[in-house]
Amino acid sequence: MRAGLPLLLNFFCLVAAAALIAGSRRDKKNCKVVFSQEDLRKRLTPLQYHVTQEKGTESAFEGEYTYHKSHGIYKCIVCGTPLFKSETKFDSNSGWPSFSDVIASDTIKFTDDYSFGMHRVETSCSQCGAHLGHIFDDGPRPTGKRYCINSASLSFESADKNYAGEGSISSASAQPDKTEL
């Protein structure tokens, strides 16, 4: 019986590794916006592609928006969906851009993530399925949430360029969310 134990452990390790590899790419069939992998490889940098399409992560404290302080809107790098306002960005000292809230609750999809031997909640763009990062319950009030997001999954539109658009995004999208709470 003991001789079979190493074989059984090897089998489970292989199954777990295969599951991680199989789950490393996003299933796009339920997404509202779909791009070909060829198109994405042309438009995105290798890091942006790895993060958004292969559930990768960028190195801590090295992302473009980690220390970014400008006013505006952070959008999905893949499809352009507005995700976060600069007013909700805070310094979490985690090494990644952190936000306490989203522009609208329907812009983010949440999925249980059991990679690396722990349970986390993955965040992805609800429109195109791009991996963004993870959400944690250690953020500031009033939400108590920390959206820990890879810079490589974001683009930024300055409020100077979109001063009228930012107001219309927040009033059109955020108002219904507040009434649902």
Residue frames as qw, qx, qy, qz and C-alpha x, y, z in Angstrom:
[[0.000, 0.884, 0.467, 0.000, 0.00, 0.00, 0.00],
 [0.298, -0.806, 0.090, 0.504, 2.79, 2.46, 0.84],
 [0.456, -0.098, 0.574, 0.673, 4.51, 1.80, -2.47],
 [0.216, 0.616, 0.639, 0.407, 1.44, 3.13, -4.30],
 [0.184, -0.846, -0.309, 0.394, 1.34, 6.36, -2.29],
 [0.241, -0.490, 0.310, 0.778, 4.09, 8.17, -4.27],
 [0.155, 0.226, 0.749, 0.603, 2.37, 7.20, -7.51],
 [0.067, -0.763, -0.643, -0.010, -0.94, 8.52, -6.22],
 [0.228, -0.772, -0.085, 0.587, 0.69, 11.79, -5.12],
 [0.244, -0.218, 0.539, 0.776, 2.37, 12.15, -8.52],
 [0.096, 0.494, 0.777, 0.379, -0.99, 11.57, -10.20],
 [0.122, -0.856, -0.457, 0.206, -2.67, 14.30, -8.14],
 [0.276, -0.612, 0.182, 0.719, 0.21, 16.71, -8.84],
 [0.206, 0.049, 0.684, 0.698, -0.13, 16.08, -12.57],
 [0.001, -0.681, -0.710, -0.180, -3.90, 16.58, -12.43],
 [0.207, -0.836, -0.241, 0.447, -3.48, 19.84, -10.49],
 [0.274, -0.412, 0.397, 0.774, -0.83, 21.08, -12.93],
 [0.152, 0.302, 0.757, 0.559, -3.04, 20.22, -15.90],
 [0.070, -0.804, -0.587, 0.064, -5.94, 22.10, -14.31],
 [0.234, -0.737, 0.006, 0.634, -3.78, 25.18, -13.80],
 [0.225, -0.172, 0.594, 0.753, -2.55, 25.07, -17.39],
 [0.071, 0.496, 0.786, 0.363, -6.05, 24.48, -18.77],
 [0.143, -0.857, -0.472, 0.149, -7.44, 27.34, -16.68],
 [0.419, -0.399, 0.073, 0.812, -4.68, 29.75, -17.57],
 [0.014, 0.116, 0.448, 0.886, -6.55, 31.12, -20.58],
 [0.353, 0.234, 0.404, -0.811, -9.86, 32.85, -20.26],
 [0.264, 0.409, 0.854, 0.184, -13.02, 31.26, -21.64],
 [0.030, 0.169, -0.124, -0.977, -14.43, 33.98, -23.93],
 [0.083, -0.354, -0.821, -0.440, -17.75, 32.45, -24.99],
 [0.204, -0.739, -0.620, 0.167, -19.76, 34.39, -22.35],
 [0.274, -0.392, -0.016, 0.878, -18.10, 37.75, -23.06],
 [0.365, 0.805, 0.349, -0.310, -19.99, 40.61, -24.69],
 [0.338, 0.865, -0.326, -0.175, -16.89, 41.79, -26.59],
 [0.898, -0.133, 0.350, 0.230, -14.55, 39.24, -28.17],
 [0.228, 0.838, -0.431, -0.247, -11.21, 39.91, -29.85],
 [0.935, 0.251, -0.234, 0.092, -9.10, 37.40, -31.74],
 [0.760, -0.519, 0.122, 0.371, -5.90, 36.30, -30.03],
 [0.627, 0.296, 0.251, 0.676, -4.03, 37.45, -33.13],
 [0.018, 0.830, 0.177, 0.528, -5.48, 40.96, -32.80],
 [0.591, -0.806, -0.006, -0.026, -4.70, 41.08, -29.08],
 [0.807, -0.228, 0.163, 0.520, -1.09, 39.97, -29.62],
 [0.447, 0.503, 0.222, 0.706, -0.68, 42.81, -32.16],
 [0.135, -0.815, -0.142, -0.545, -2.23, 45.57, -30.00],
 [0.663, -0.741, 0.057, -0.091, -1.05, 44.62, -26.54],
 [0.088, 0.703, -0.690, 0.146, 2.46, 44.48, -25.16],
 [0.582, 0.069, -0.808, 0.049, 3.67, 41.01, -24.15],
 [0.063, -0.026, -0.724, 0.687, 3.07, 41.90, -20.47],
 [0.498, 0.097, 0.122, -0.853, -0.44, 43.26, -21.16],
 [0.716, 0.104, -0.556, -0.408, -1.29, 40.09, -23.08],
 [0.430, 0.065, -0.847, 0.304, 0.14, 37.83, -20.36],
 [0.121, 0.056, 0.590, -0.797, -1.77, 39.61, -17.59],
 [0.549, 0.179, 0.086, -0.812, -5.13, 40.01, -19.34],
 [0.773, 0.230, -0.402, -0.434, -5.28, 36.78, -21.36],
 [0.694, 0.132, -0.689, 0.162, -3.20, 34.32, -19.33],
 [0.646, -0.725, -0.205, -0.123, -4.10, 35.52, -15.79],
 [0.671, 0.179, -0.310, 0.649, -0.56, 36.73, -15.22],
 [0.348, -0.900, -0.187, 0.180, 0.65, 39.42, -12.86],
 [0.415, 0.762, -0.233, 0.439, 3.20, 42.17, -13.11],
 [0.578, -0.005, -0.523, 0.626, 6.04, 42.59, -10.64],
 [0.347, -0.809, -0.420, 0.221, 5.12, 44.42, -7.45],
 [0.255, -0.797, -0.004, 0.548, 5.90, 48.16, -7.34],
 [0.343, -0.210, 0.554, 0.729, 6.84, 48.24, -11.06],
 [0.297, 0.617, 0.701, 0.199, 3.49, 48.90, -12.75],
 [0.210, 0.402, 0.234, 0.860, 2.88, 52.14, -14.63],
 [0.351, -0.644, -0.242, -0.635, -0.05, 53.17, -12.38],
 [0.642, -0.324, -0.589, 0.370, 1.24, 52.02, -8.98],
 [0.324, -0.407, -0.277, 0.808, 2.22, 55.57, -7.94],
 [0.088, 0.409, 0.484, 0.769, 0.00, 57.39, -10.46],
 [0.076, -0.440, -0.546, 0.709, -1.82, 60.39, -8.96],
 [0.111, -0.008, -0.349, -0.930, -3.51, 62.10, -11.93],
 [0.480, 0.302, 0.519, -0.639, -7.27, 62.66, -12.01],
 [0.466, 0.281, -0.547, -0.636, -9.31, 60.70, -14.52],
 [0.901, -0.001, 0.175, -0.397, -10.65, 57.28, -15.34],
 [0.207, -0.387, 0.884, 0.158, -8.91, 53.91, -15.46],
 [0.794, 0.303, -0.089, -0.520, -10.21, 51.70, -18.26],
 [0.889, -0.027, 0.449, 0.092, -9.80, 48.09, -19.39],
 [0.141, -0.572, 0.567, 0.576, -6.75, 47.97, -21.68],
 [0.314, 0.117, 0.885, 0.323, -8.45, 45.36, -23.90],
 [0.123, 0.603, 0.729, 0.300, -11.92, 46.82, -24.57],
 [0.085, 0.346, 0.023, 0.934, -11.87, 50.34, -23.09],
 [0.477, -0.661, -0.544, -0.198, -14.63, 49.79, -20.52],
 [0.086, -0.654, 0.338, -0.672, -14.42, 52.46, -17.77],
 [0.697, -0.208, -0.669, 0.152, -13.63, 50.62, -14.51],
 [0.535, -0.532, -0.396, 0.523, -12.30, 52.94, -11.79],
 [0.069, 0.949, 0.052, 0.303, -12.26, 56.67, -10.99],
 [0.471, 0.413, -0.457, 0.632, -9.05, 58.19, -9.70],
 [0.396, -0.567, 0.232, -0.684, -10.97, 59.37, -6.61],
 [0.922, -0.301, 0.037, -0.239, -11.25, 55.75, -5.46],
 [0.771, 0.346, -0.407, 0.346, -7.52, 54.99, -5.90],
 [0.500, -0.821, 0.225, -0.160, -5.49, 54.71, -2.70],
 [0.332, 0.587, -0.716, 0.182, -2.00, 53.66, -1.64],
 [0.915, -0.321, -0.073, -0.233, -2.30, 50.18, -0.14],
 [0.192, -0.705, 0.682, -0.006, 1.48, 49.57, -0.05],
 [0.893, 0.055, 0.437, -0.096, 0.75, 46.25, -1.79],
 [0.377, -0.316, 0.635, 0.596, 2.80, 47.06, -4.89],
 [0.166, 0.379, 0.751, 0.515, -0.17, 47.29, -7.25],
 [0.229, -0.238, -0.092, -0.940, -2.71, 50.02, -7.95],
 [0.098, -0.345, -0.884, 0.301, -5.56, 49.72, -5.47],
 [0.281, -0.300, -0.261, -0.873, -9.09, 51.04, -5.69],
 [0.220, 0.060, 0.747, -0.625, -11.88, 51.05, -3.10],
 [0.554, 0.484, 0.533, -0.418, -14.76, 50.95, -5.58],
 [0.381, 0.201, 0.685, 0.587, -15.70, 50.53, -9.24],
 [0.177, 0.032, -0.199, -0.963, -17.50, 53.00, -11.48],
 [0.747, -0.044, -0.113, -0.653, -20.42, 50.57, -11.88],
 [0.638, -0.296, 0.675, -0.224, -20.99, 47.18, -10.25],
 [0.884, 0.341, 0.298, -0.116, -21.68, 45.46, -13.56],
 [0.424, 0.811, -0.399, -0.060, -18.23, 46.27, -15.03],
 [0.014, -0.522, 0.835, -0.173, -16.38, 43.63, -12.98],
 [0.889, -0.091, -0.369, -0.256, -16.87, 39.88, -12.88],
 [0.372, -0.604, 0.636, -0.302, -15.78, 37.93, -9.78],
 [0.882, 0.143, -0.433, -0.121, -14.44, 34.37, -9.90],
 [0.770, -0.576, 0.276, 0.009, -13.05, 32.14, -7.16],
 [0.542, 0.665, -0.497, 0.130, -9.32, 31.60, -7.67],
 [0.873, -0.462, 0.156, -0.018, -7.64, 28.67, -5.92],
 [0.726, 0.533, -0.280, 0.332, -4.22, 29.06, -7.57],
 [0.253, 0.554, -0.546, 0.575, -1.03, 28.99, -5.51],
 [0.453, -0.185, -0.817, 0.306, -2.68, 26.91, -2.77],
 [0.005, 0.290, 0.483, -0.826, -4.94, 29.70, -1.48],
 [0.172, 0.697, 0.683, 0.132, -8.39, 31.12, -2.06],
 [0.067, -0.323, 0.015, 0.944, -8.69, 34.58, -3.60],
 [0.461, 0.696, 0.515, -0.195, -11.37, 36.30, -5.67],
 [0.415, 0.030, 0.462, 0.783, -10.24, 37.17, -9.18],
 [0.296, 0.726, 0.235, -0.575, -11.55, 40.30, -10.88],
 [0.390, 0.097, 0.650, 0.645, -12.03, 40.46, -14.64],
 [0.238, 0.196, -0.163, -0.937, -13.67, 42.85, -17.07],
 [0.547, 0.318, 0.690, -0.351, -17.30, 41.84, -17.52],
 [0.556, 0.681, -0.070, -0.472, -17.28, 43.03, -21.14],
 [0.602, 0.600, -0.512, -0.124, -14.24, 41.22, -22.59],
 [0.963, -0.234, -0.131, 0.026, -13.14, 38.85, -19.81],
 [0.461, 0.605, -0.437, 0.480, -9.68, 40.40, -19.37],
 [0.706, -0.415, -0.430, 0.380, -7.99, 39.42, -16.10],
 [0.015, -0.888, 0.052, -0.456, -7.53, 42.53, -13.97],
 [0.097, 0.449, -0.684, 0.566, -6.35, 41.32, -10.56],
 [0.422, -0.335, -0.827, 0.158, -8.04, 40.35, -7.29],
 [0.337, -0.664, -0.049, -0.666, -10.35, 41.86, -4.67],
 [0.454, -0.072, -0.735, 0.498, -9.76, 41.76, -0.92],
 [0.396, -0.777, -0.446, -0.200, -11.76, 42.81, 2.15],
 [0.597, -0.457, -0.214, 0.624, -9.04, 45.01, 3.66],
 [0.280, 0.479, 0.235, 0.798, -9.73, 48.31, 1.93],
 [0.020, -0.011, -0.336, 0.942, -10.75, 51.69, 3.36],
 [0.209, 0.578, 0.689, -0.385, -14.24, 52.73, 4.37],
 [0.668, -0.068, 0.346, -0.655, -16.94, 53.00, 3.27],
 [0.825, 0.244, -0.381, -0.338, -16.61, 49.92, 1.01],
 [0.699, -0.480, 0.526, -0.066, -13.92, 48.02, 2.90],
 [0.906, 0.336, 0.227, 0.122, -12.80, 46.65, -0.48],
 [0.191, -0.697, 0.495, 0.482, -9.37, 46.68, -2.10],
 [0.838, 0.534, 0.115, -0.019, -9.40, 46.06, -5.82],
 [0.459, -0.591, 0.515, 0.420, -5.75, 45.08, -6.34],
 [0.720, 0.657, 0.197, -0.106, -5.31, 45.63, -10.07],
 [0.690, -0.071, 0.355, 0.627, -2.41, 45.11, -12.48],
 [0.070, 0.678, -0.138, -0.719, -1.34, 48.32, -14.22],
 [0.090, -0.186, 0.796, 0.568, -0.86, 46.22, -17.37],
 [0.122, 0.475, 0.865, 0.102, -4.61, 45.59, -17.50],
 [0.024, 0.829, 0.397, -0.394, -5.45, 49.30, -17.43],
 [0.357, 0.430, 0.205, 0.803, -5.32, 52.39, -19.59],
 [0.192, -0.569, -0.428, 0.675, -5.85, 55.87, -18.21],
 [0.181, 0.668, 0.407, 0.596, -7.89, 58.76, -19.55],
 [0.248, -0.074, -0.329, 0.908, -7.05, 62.06, -17.93],
 [0.063, 0.723, 0.593, -0.348, -9.89, 64.20, -16.59],
 [0.026, -0.570, 0.194, 0.798, -8.42, 67.06, -18.62],
 [0.067, 0.081, -0.769, -0.630, -9.27, 65.18, -21.83],
 [0.322, -0.370, -0.817, -0.303, -12.64, 63.92, -20.62],
 [0.046, 0.003, 0.508, -0.860, -13.92, 66.45, -18.11],
 [0.609, 0.017, -0.052, -0.792, -17.47, 66.27, -19.50],
 [0.713, 0.075, -0.653, -0.245, -17.39, 62.52, -20.11],
 [0.273, 0.070, -0.829, 0.483, -16.34, 61.63, -16.58],
 [0.342, 0.039, 0.412, -0.843, -19.40, 63.34, -15.13],
 [0.732, 0.125, -0.236, -0.627, -21.72, 61.59, -17.51],
 [0.579, 0.123, -0.805, 0.038, -20.13, 58.21, -16.78],
 [0.100, 0.007, -0.776, 0.623, -20.51, 58.60, -13.03],
 [0.459, 0.114, 0.287, -0.833, -24.05, 59.95, -13.16],
 [0.727, 0.175, -0.402, -0.529, -25.25, 57.40, -15.71],
 [0.690, 0.112, -0.714, 0.040, -23.59, 54.35, -14.18],
 [0.246, 0.107, -0.734, 0.624, -22.96, 54.97, -10.51],
 [0.436, -0.182, 0.172, -0.864, -26.38, 56.35, -9.53],
 [0.834, -0.122, -0.347, -0.411, -28.30, 53.07, -10.06],
 [0.631, 0.093, -0.690, 0.342, -25.64, 51.21, -8.02],
 [0.004, -0.193, 0.519, -0.833, -26.19, 53.50, -5.03],
 [0.648, -0.149, 0.024, -0.747, -29.94, 52.86, -5.04],
 [0.823, 0.009, -0.551, -0.139, -29.39, 49.08, -5.11],
 [0.351, 0.173, -0.717, 0.577, -27.31, 49.22, -1.91]]
